[in-house]
Amino acid sequence: MKFFEKLGKLFAANIAYTVILVFGLILFMYFAGGDLIAGIFTAISALVVYVCIALLYAEYKKMPAASKPVAKKAPAKKSAKSKKK
């Protein structure tokens, strides 16, 4: 019974989050077509994809920048005027 009392106090203290949560649940049920189990599986799979993308992006940011191969330059040719002297 303490759980429900604590949950009620939590919802009452954070009324904005509670309204957004209820609105989100209503939208979830609407777009899931009333099929709760399929909707839950869809939401979980979307969460897994989001977490994987976030982790891969974090690893990508940690990687050093790829270095471009430097093309070798040919030695500079001496001009014809300097050879005549």
Jmol script that loads the backbone (N, CA, C; Angstrom):
load data "model"
ATOM      1  N   MET A   1       0.811  -1.184   0.000  1.00  0.00           N
ATOM      2  CA  MET A   1       0.000   0.000   0.000  1.00  0.00           C
ATOM      3  C   MET A   1       0.863   1.260   0.000  1.00  0.00           C
ATOM      4  N   LYS A   2       2.066   1.193   0.588  1.00  0.00           N
ATOM      5  CA  LYS A   2       2.955   2.353   0.608  1.00  0.00           C
ATOM      6  C   LYS A   2       3.396   2.722  -0.800  1.00  0.00           C
ATOM      7  N   PHE A   3       3.512   1.707  -1.657  1.00  0.00           N
ATOM      8  CA  PHE A   3       3.923   1.956  -3.036  1.00  0.00           C
ATOM      9  C   PHE A   3       2.936   2.887  -3.736  1.00  0.00           C
ATOM     10  N   PHE A   4       1.636   2.595  -3.613  1.00  0.00           N
ATOM     11  CA  PHE A   4       0.626   3.408  -4.282  1.00  0.00           C
ATOM     12  C   PHE A   4       0.526   4.812  -3.679  1.00  0.00           C
ATOM     13  N   GLU A   5       0.736   4.926  -2.372  1.00  0.00           N
ATOM     14  CA  GLU A   5       0.741   6.243  -1.744  1.00  0.00           C
ATOM     15  C   GLU A   5       1.913   7.071  -2.256  1.00  0.00           C
ATOM     16  N   LYS A   6       3.070   6.443  -2.345  1.00  0.00           N
ATOM     17  CA  LYS A   6       4.249   7.125  -2.826  1.00  0.00           C
ATOM     18  C   LYS A   6       4.088   7.503  -4.307  1.00  0.00           C
ATOM     19  N   LEU A   7       3.500   6.602  -5.087  1.00  0.00           N
ATOM     20  CA  LEU A   7       3.260   6.865  -6.501  1.00  0.00           C
ATOM     21  C   LEU A   7       2.270   8.021  -6.682  1.00  0.00           C
ATOM     22  N   GLY A   8       1.232   8.055  -5.868  1.00  0.00           N
ATOM     23  CA  GLY A   8       0.262   9.148  -5.918  1.00  0.00           C
ATOM     24  C   GLY A   8       0.891  10.485  -5.586  1.00  0.00           C
ATOM     25  N   LYS A   9       1.757  10.512  -4.576  1.00  0.00           N
ATOM     26  CA  LYS A   9       2.455  11.746  -4.208  1.00  0.00           C
ATOM     27  C   LYS A   9       3.390  12.190  -5.326  1.00  0.00           C
ATOM     28  N   LEU A  10       4.027  11.226  -5.962  1.00  0.00           N
ATOM     29  CA  LEU A  10       4.936  11.533  -7.071  1.00  0.00           C
ATOM     30  C   LEU A  10       4.177  12.177  -8.221  1.00  0.00           C
ATOM     31  N   PHE A  11       3.027  11.572  -8.589  1.00  0.00           N
ATOM     32  CA  PHE A  11       2.232  12.126  -9.680  1.00  0.00           C
ATOM     33  C   PHE A  11       1.666  13.499  -9.321  1.00  0.00           C
ATOM     34  N   ALA A  12       1.278  13.685  -8.081  1.00  0.00           N
ATOM     35  CA  ALA A  12       0.719  14.967  -7.652  1.00  0.00           C
ATOM     36  C   ALA A  12       1.789  16.055  -7.619  1.00  0.00           C
ATOM     37  N   ALA A  13       2.998  15.705  -7.237  1.00  0.00           N
ATOM     38  CA  ALA A  13       4.081  16.683  -7.159  1.00  0.00           C
ATOM     39  C   ALA A  13       4.576  17.096  -8.542  1.00  0.00           C
ATOM     40  N   ASN A  14       4.468  16.192  -9.498  1.00  0.00           N
ATOM     41  CA  ASN A  14       4.962  16.454 -10.856  1.00  0.00           C
ATOM     42  C   ASN A  14       3.794  16.375 -11.838  1.00  0.00           C
ATOM     43  N   ILE A  15       2.862  17.285 -11.712  1.00  0.00           N
ATOM     44  CA  ILE A  15       1.631  17.233 -12.493  1.00  0.00           C
ATOM     45  C   ILE A  15       1.893  17.394 -13.992  1.00  0.00           C
ATOM     46  N   ALA A  16       2.869  18.210 -14.365  1.00  0.00           N
ATOM     47  CA  ALA A  16       3.163  18.403 -15.788  1.00  0.00           C
ATOM     48  C   ALA A  16       3.637  17.103 -16.418  1.00  0.00           C
ATOM     49  N   TYR A  17       4.554  16.405 -15.742  1.00  0.00           N
ATOM     50  CA  TYR A  17       5.040  15.124 -16.257  1.00  0.00           C
ATOM     51  C   TYR A  17       3.920  14.091 -16.302  1.00  0.00           C
ATOM     52  N   THR A  18       3.028  14.144 -15.338  1.00  0.00           N
ATOM     53  CA  THR A  18       1.914  13.200 -15.291  1.00  0.00           C
ATOM     54  C   THR A  18       0.980  13.413 -16.476  1.00  0.00           C
ATOM     55  N   VAL A  19       0.683  14.656 -16.800  1.00  0.00           N
ATOM     56  CA  VAL A  19      -0.189  14.954 -17.936  1.00  0.00           C
ATOM     57  C   VAL A  19       0.464  14.510 -19.238  1.00  0.00           C
ATOM     58  N   ILE A  20       1.755  14.789 -19.384  1.00  0.00           N
ATOM     59  CA  ILE A  20       2.479  14.378 -20.589  1.00  0.00           C
ATOM     60  C   ILE A  20       2.526  12.856 -20.686  1.00  0.00           C
ATOM     61  N   LEU A  21       2.720  12.179 -19.564  1.00  0.00           N
ATOM     62  CA  LEU A  21       2.733  10.716 -19.552  1.00  0.00           C
ATOM     63  C   LEU A  21       1.392  10.144 -19.996  1.00  0.00           C
ATOM     64  N   VAL A  22       0.301  10.666 -19.473  1.00  0.00           N
ATOM     65  CA  VAL A  22      -1.029  10.180 -19.847  1.00  0.00           C
ATOM     66  C   VAL A  22      -1.297  10.461 -21.326  1.00  0.00           C
ATOM     67  N   PHE A  23      -0.939  11.647 -21.787  1.00  0.00           N
ATOM     68  CA  PHE A  23      -1.109  11.992 -23.196  1.00  0.00           C
ATOM     69  C   PHE A  23      -0.287  11.063 -24.087  1.00  0.00           C
ATOM     70  N   GLY A  24       0.951  10.784 -23.684  1.00  0.00           N
ATOM     71  CA  GLY A  24       1.800   9.868 -24.447  1.00  0.00           C
ATOM     72  C   GLY A  24       1.233   8.458 -24.484  1.00  0.00           C
ATOM     73  N   LEU A  25       0.689   7.994 -23.369  1.00  0.00           N
ATOM     74  CA  LEU A  25       0.088   6.658 -23.345  1.00  0.00           C
ATOM     75  C   LEU A  25      -1.143   6.590 -24.248  1.00  0.00           C
ATOM     76  N   ILE A  26      -1.942   7.649 -24.271  1.00  0.00           N
ATOM     77  CA  ILE A  26      -3.114   7.675 -25.145  1.00  0.00           C
ATOM     78  C   ILE A  26      -2.685   7.641 -26.613  1.00  0.00           C
ATOM     79  N   LEU A  27      -1.684   8.442 -26.961  1.00  0.00           N
ATOM     80  CA  LEU A  27      -1.175   8.419 -28.334  1.00  0.00           C
ATOM     81  C   LEU A  27      -0.575   7.065 -28.687  1.00  0.00           C
ATOM     82  N   PHE A  28       0.130   6.464 -27.741  1.00  0.00           N
ATOM     83  CA  PHE A  28       0.718   5.144 -27.960  1.00  0.00           C
ATOM     84  C   PHE A  28      -0.362   4.122 -28.274  1.00  0.00           C
ATOM     85  N   MET A  29      -1.427   4.106 -27.488  1.00  0.00           N
ATOM     86  CA  MET A  29      -2.510   3.156 -27.718  1.00  0.00           C
ATOM     87  C   MET A  29      -3.219   3.434 -29.043  1.00  0.00           C
ATOM     88  N   TYR A  30      -3.344   4.721 -29.406  1.00  0.00           N
ATOM     89  CA  TYR A  30      -3.995   5.065 -30.664  1.00  0.00           C
ATOM     90  C   TYR A  30      -3.185   4.559 -31.852  1.00  0.00           C
ATOM     91  N   PHE A  31      -1.877   4.836 -31.846  1.00  0.00           N
ATOM     92  CA  PHE A  31      -1.048   4.449 -32.977  1.00  0.00           C
ATOM     93  C   PHE A  31      -0.710   2.962 -32.975  1.00  0.00           C
ATOM     94  N   ALA A  32      -0.814   2.296 -31.853  1.00  0.00           N
ATOM     95  CA  ALA A  32      -0.599   0.853 -31.802  1.00  0.00           C
ATOM     96  C   ALA A  32      -1.841   0.107 -32.268  1.00  0.00           C
ATOM     97  N   GLY A  33      -2.906   0.808 -32.530  1.00  0.00           N
ATOM     98  CA  GLY A  33      -4.120   0.179 -33.012  1.00  0.00           C
ATOM     99  C   GLY A  33      -4.848  -0.598 -31.949  1.00  0.00           C
ATOM    100  N   GLY A  34      -4.613  -0.286 -30.709  1.00  0.00           N
ATOM    101  CA  GLY A  34      -5.280  -0.985 -29.616  1.00  0.00           C
ATOM    102  C   GLY A  34      -4.619  -2.289 -29.234  1.00  0.00           C
ATOM    103  N   ASP A  35      -3.635  -2.726 -30.017  1.00  0.00           N
ATOM    104  CA  ASP A  35      -2.924  -3.971 -29.711  1.00  0.00           C
ATOM    105  C   ASP A  35      -1.752  -3.644 -28.796  1.00  0.00           C
ATOM    106  N   LEU A  36      -1.944  -3.842 -27.516  1.00  0.00           N
ATOM    107  CA  LEU A  36      -0.965  -3.422 -26.520  1.00  0.00           C
ATOM    108  C   LEU A  36       0.353  -4.184 -26.640  1.00  0.00           C
ATOM    109  N   ILE A  37       0.281  -5.500 -26.838  1.00  0.00           N
ATOM    110  CA  ILE A  37       1.500  -6.315 -26.901  1.00  0.00           C
ATOM    111  C   ILE A  37       2.352  -5.913 -28.110  1.00  0.00           C
ATOM    112  N   ALA A  38       1.745  -5.774 -29.270  1.00  0.00           N
ATOM    113  CA  ALA A  38       2.500  -5.366 -30.467  1.00  0.00           C
ATOM    114  C   ALA A  38       3.077  -3.971 -30.289  1.00  0.00           C
ATOM    115  N   GLY A  39       2.327  -3.086 -29.664  1.00  0.00           N
ATOM    116  CA  GLY A  39       2.821  -1.736 -29.418  1.00  0.00           C
ATOM    117  C   GLY A  39       4.002  -1.714 -28.478  1.00  0.00           C
ATOM    118  N   ILE A  40       3.947  -2.562 -27.448  1.00  0.00           N
ATOM    119  CA  ILE A  40       5.065  -2.635 -26.499  1.00  0.00           C
ATOM    120  C   ILE A  40       6.314  -3.171 -27.188  1.00  0.00           C
ATOM    121  N   PHE A  41       6.160  -4.209 -28.014  1.00  0.00           N
ATOM    122  CA  PHE A  41       7.314  -4.740 -28.745  1.00  0.00           C
ATOM    123  C   PHE A  41       7.886  -3.699 -29.696  1.00  0.00           C
ATOM    124  N   THR A  42       7.029  -2.929 -30.324  1.00  0.00           N
ATOM    125  CA  THR A  42       7.481  -1.869 -31.214  1.00  0.00           C
ATOM    126  C   THR A  42       8.251  -0.798 -30.443  1.00  0.00           C
ATOM    127  N   ALA A  43       7.721  -0.406 -29.305  1.00  0.00           N
ATOM    128  CA  ALA A  43       8.384   0.619 -28.497  1.00  0.00           C
ATOM    129  C   ALA A  43       9.734   0.127 -27.971  1.00  0.00           C
ATOM    130  N   ILE A  44       9.791  -1.117 -27.546  1.00  0.00           N
ATOM    131  CA  ILE A  44      11.050  -1.668 -27.028  1.00  0.00           C
ATOM    132  C   ILE A  44      12.091  -1.769 -28.142  1.00  0.00           C
ATOM    133  N   SER A  45      11.661  -2.227 -29.315  1.00  0.00           N
ATOM    134  CA  SER A  45      12.617  -2.324 -30.417  1.00  0.00           C
ATOM    135  C   SER A  45      13.110  -0.950 -30.843  1.00  0.00           C
ATOM    136  N   ALA A  46      12.234   0.052 -30.822  1.00  0.00           N
ATOM    137  CA  ALA A  46      12.664   1.415 -31.146  1.00  0.00           C
ATOM    138  C   ALA A  46      13.644   1.941 -30.105  1.00  0.00           C
ATOM    139  N   LEU A  47      13.413   1.608 -28.846  1.00  0.00           N
ATOM    140  CA  LEU A  47      14.323   2.026 -27.781  1.00  0.00           C
ATOM    141  C   LEU A  47      15.690   1.365 -27.944  1.00  0.00           C
ATOM    142  N   VAL A  48      15.708   0.093 -28.295  1.00  0.00           N
ATOM    143  CA  VAL A  48      16.974  -0.621 -28.504  1.00  0.00           C
ATOM    144  C   VAL A  48      17.739   0.006 -29.665  1.00  0.00           C
ATOM    145  N   VAL A  49      17.050   0.310 -30.753  1.00  0.00           N
ATOM    146  CA  VAL A  49      17.700   0.943 -31.897  1.00  0.00           C
ATOM    147  C   VAL A  49      18.260   2.305 -31.502  1.00  0.00           C
ATOM    148  N   TYR A  50      17.503   3.078 -30.749  1.00  0.00           N
ATOM    149  CA  TYR A  50      17.954   4.400 -30.319  1.00  0.00           C
ATOM    150  C   TYR A  50      19.208   4.295 -29.447  1.00  0.00           C
ATOM    151  N   VAL A  51      19.200   3.365 -28.511  1.00  0.00           N
ATOM    152  CA  VAL A  51      20.353   3.195 -27.618  1.00  0.00           C
ATOM    153  C   VAL A  51      21.580   2.754 -28.413  1.00  0.00           C
ATOM    154  N   CYS A  52      21.399   1.827 -29.345  1.00  0.00           N
ATOM    155  CA  CYS A  52      22.530   1.364 -30.158  1.00  0.00           C
ATOM    156  C   CYS A  52      23.108   2.499 -30.996  1.00  0.00           C
ATOM    157  N   ILE A  53      22.238   3.299 -31.586  1.00  0.00           N
ATOM    158  CA  ILE A  53      22.716   4.430 -32.391  1.00  0.00           C
ATOM    159  C   ILE A  53      23.443   5.439 -31.511  1.00  0.00           C
ATOM    160  N   ALA A  54      22.926   5.708 -30.328  1.00  0.00           N
ATOM    161  CA  ALA A  54      23.578   6.653 -29.420  1.00  0.00           C
ATOM    162  C   ALA A  54      24.952   6.153 -28.988  1.00  0.00           C
ATOM    163  N   LEU A  55      25.058   4.857 -28.685  1.00  0.00           N
ATOM    164  CA  LEU A  55      26.349   4.292 -28.285  1.00  0.00           C
ATOM    165  C   LEU A  55      27.340   4.297 -29.448  1.00  0.00           C
ATOM    166  N   LEU A  56      26.878   3.944 -30.639  1.00  0.00           N
ATOM    167  CA  LEU A  56      27.769   3.957 -31.799  1.00  0.00           C
ATOM    168  C   LEU A  56      28.224   5.377 -32.129  1.00  0.00           C
ATOM    169  N   TYR A  57      27.338   6.344 -31.974  1.00  0.00           N
ATOM    170  CA  TYR A  57      27.707   7.738 -32.230  1.00  0.00           C
ATOM    171  C   TYR A  57      28.738   8.218 -31.210  1.00  0.00           C
ATOM    172  N   ALA A  58      28.580   7.815 -29.963  1.00  0.00           N
ATOM    173  CA  ALA A  58      29.549   8.199 -28.935  1.00  0.00           C
ATOM    174  C   ALA A  58      30.921   7.599 -29.241  1.00  0.00           C
ATOM    175  N   GLU A  59      30.941   6.349 -29.693  1.00  0.00           N
ATOM    176  CA  GLU A  59      32.215   5.726 -30.061  1.00  0.00           C
ATOM    177  C   GLU A  59      32.816   6.400 -31.294  1.00  0.00           C
ATOM    178  N   TYR A  60      31.968   6.800 -32.230  1.00  0.00           N
ATOM    179  CA  TYR A  60      32.428   7.484 -33.431  1.00  0.00           C
ATOM    180  C   TYR A  60      33.103   8.806 -33.067  1.00  0.00           C
ATOM    181  N   LYS A  61      32.522   9.532 -32.110  1.00  0.00           N
ATOM    182  CA  LYS A  61      33.100  10.805 -31.703  1.00  0.00           C
ATOM    183  C   LYS A  61      34.440  10.620 -30.997  1.00  0.00           C
ATOM    184  N   LYS A  62      34.657   9.464 -30.356  1.00  0.00           N
ATOM    185  CA  LYS A  62      35.912   9.209 -29.654  1.00  0.00           C
ATOM    186  C   LYS A  62      37.041   8.851 -30.616  1.00  0.00           C
ATOM    187  N   MET A  63      36.709   8.340 -31.799  1.00  0.00           N
ATOM    188  CA  MET A  63      37.731   7.892 -32.745  1.00  0.00           C
ATOM    189  C   MET A  63      38.515   9.078 -33.286  1.00  0.00           C
ATOM    190  N   PRO A  64      39.825   8.876 -33.503  1.00  0.00           N
ATOM    191  CA  PRO A  64      40.611   9.965 -34.091  1.00  0.00           C
ATOM    192  C   PRO A  64      40.209  10.163 -35.554  1.00  0.00           C
ATOM    193  N   ALA A  65      40.444  11.359 -36.037  1.00  0.00           N
ATOM    194  CA  ALA A  65      40.097  11.664 -37.427  1.00  0.00           C
ATOM    195  C   ALA A  65      40.976  10.841 -38.353  1.00  0.00           C
ATOM    196  N   ALA A  66      40.402  10.376 -39.429  1.00  0.00           N
ATOM    197  CA  ALA A  66      41.152   9.587 -40.397  1.00  0.00           C
ATOM    198  C   ALA A  66      42.134  10.503 -41.123  1.00  0.00           C
ATOM    199  N   SER A  67      43.376  10.067 -41.205  1.00  0.00           N
ATOM    200  CA  SER A  67      44.385  10.883 -41.885  1.00  0.00           C
ATOM    201  C   SER A  67      44.375  10.556 -43.374  1.00  0.00           C
ATOM    202  N   LYS A  68      44.499  11.590 -44.180  1.00  0.00           N
ATOM    203  CA  LYS A  68      44.521  11.399 -45.622  1.00  0.00           C
ATOM    204  C   LYS A  68      45.946  11.070 -46.043  1.00  0.00           C
ATOM    205  N   PRO A  69      46.127  10.161 -46.993  1.00  0.00           N
ATOM    206  CA  PRO A  69      47.484   9.866 -47.450  1.00  0.00           C
ATOM    207  C   PRO A  69      48.072  11.078 -48.162  1.00  0.00           C
ATOM    208  N   VAL A  70      49.306  11.370 -47.824  1.00  0.00           N
ATOM    209  CA  VAL A  70      49.981  12.538 -48.390  1.00  0.00           C
ATOM    210  C   VAL A  70      50.669  12.113 -49.674  1.00  0.00           C
ATOM    211  N   ALA A  71      50.380  12.808 -50.756  1.00  0.00           N
ATOM    212  CA  ALA A  71      51.005  12.510 -52.044  1.00  0.00           C
ATOM    213  C   ALA A  71      52.440  13.034 -52.030  1.00  0.00           C
ATOM    214  N   LYS A  72      53.354  12.218 -52.556  1.00  0.00           N
ATOM    215  CA  LYS A  72      54.755  12.632 -52.608  1.00  0.00           C
ATOM    216  C   LYS A  72      54.929  13.624 -53.744  1.00  0.00           C
ATOM    217  N   LYS A  73      55.664  14.688 -53.438  1.00  0.00           N
ATOM    218  CA  LYS A  73      55.920  15.706 -54.452  1.00  0.00           C
ATOM    219  C   LYS A  73      57.232  15.387 -55.160  1.00  0.00           C
ATOM    220  N   ALA A  74      57.239  15.651 -56.432  1.00  0.00           N
ATOM    221  CA  ALA A  74      58.463  15.462 -57.210  1.00  0.00           C
ATOM    222  C   ALA A  74      59.441  16.561 -56.832  1.00  0.00           C
ATOM    223  N   PRO A  75      60.732  16.245 -56.874  1.00  0.00           N
ATOM    224  CA  PRO A  75      61.710  17.287 -56.538  1.00  0.00           C
ATOM    225  C   PRO A  75      61.616  18.443 -57.532  1.00  0.00           C
ATOM    226  N   ALA A  76      61.851  19.629 -57.016  1.00  0.00           N
ATOM    227  CA  ALA A  76      61.749  20.829 -57.858  1.00  0.00           C
ATOM    228  C   ALA A  76      62.843  20.811 -58.919  1.00  0.00           C
ATOM    229  N   LYS A  77      62.464  21.134 -60.146  1.00  0.00           N
ATOM    230  CA  LYS A  77      63.422  21.184 -61.232  1.00  0.00           C
ATOM    231  C   LYS A  77      64.114  22.526 -61.240  1.00  0.00           C
ATOM    232  N   LYS A  78      65.394  22.496 -61.547  1.00  0.00           N
ATOM    233  CA  LYS A  78      66.131  23.752 -61.638  1.00  0.00           C
ATOM    234  C   LYS A  78      65.817  24.400 -62.975  1.00  0.00           C
ATOM    235  N   SER A  79      65.736  25.686 -62.936  1.00  0.00           N
ATOM    236  CA  SER A  79      65.417  26.386 -64.168  1.00  0.00           C
ATOM    237  C   SER A  79      66.592  26.360 -65.133  1.00  0.00           C
ATOM    238  N   ALA A  80      66.325  26.567 -66.390  1.00  0.00           N
ATOM    239  CA  ALA A  80      67.371  26.529 -67.414  1.00  0.00           C
ATOM    240  C   ALA A  80      68.362  27.671 -67.232  1.00  0.00           C
ATOM    241  N   LYS A  81      67.925  28.788 -66.707  1.00  0.00           N
ATOM    242  CA  LYS A  81      68.814  29.940 -66.516  1.00  0.00           C
ATOM    243  C   LYS A  81      69.894  29.626 -65.490  1.00  0.00           C
ATOM    244  N   SER A  82      69.563  28.901 -64.439  1.00  0.00           N
ATOM    245  CA  SER A  82      70.553  28.623 -63.390  1.00  0.00           C
ATOM    246  C   SER A  82      71.583  27.605 -63.873  1.00  0.00           C
ATOM    247  N   LYS A  83      71.250  26.768 -64.860  1.00  0.00           N
ATOM    248  CA  LYS A  83      72.190  25.785 -65.382  1.00  0.00           C
ATOM    249  C   LYS A  83      73.234  26.455 -66.271  1.00  0.00           C
ATOM    250  N   LYS A  84      72.888  27.537 -66.954  1.00  0.00           N
ATOM    251  CA  LYS A  84      73.795  28.193 -67.860  1.00  0.00           C
ATOM    252  C   LYS A  84      74.925  28.901 -67.139  1.00  0.00           C
ATOM    253  N   LYS A  85      74.762  29.277 -65.934  1.00  0.00           N
ATOM    254  CA  LYS A  85      75.804  30.021 -65.221  1.00  0.00           C
ATOM    255  C   LYS A  85      76.897  29.156 -64.810  1.00  0.00           C
TER     256      LYS A  85
END
end "model"
wireframe off; spacefill off
backbone 0.3
color backbone group
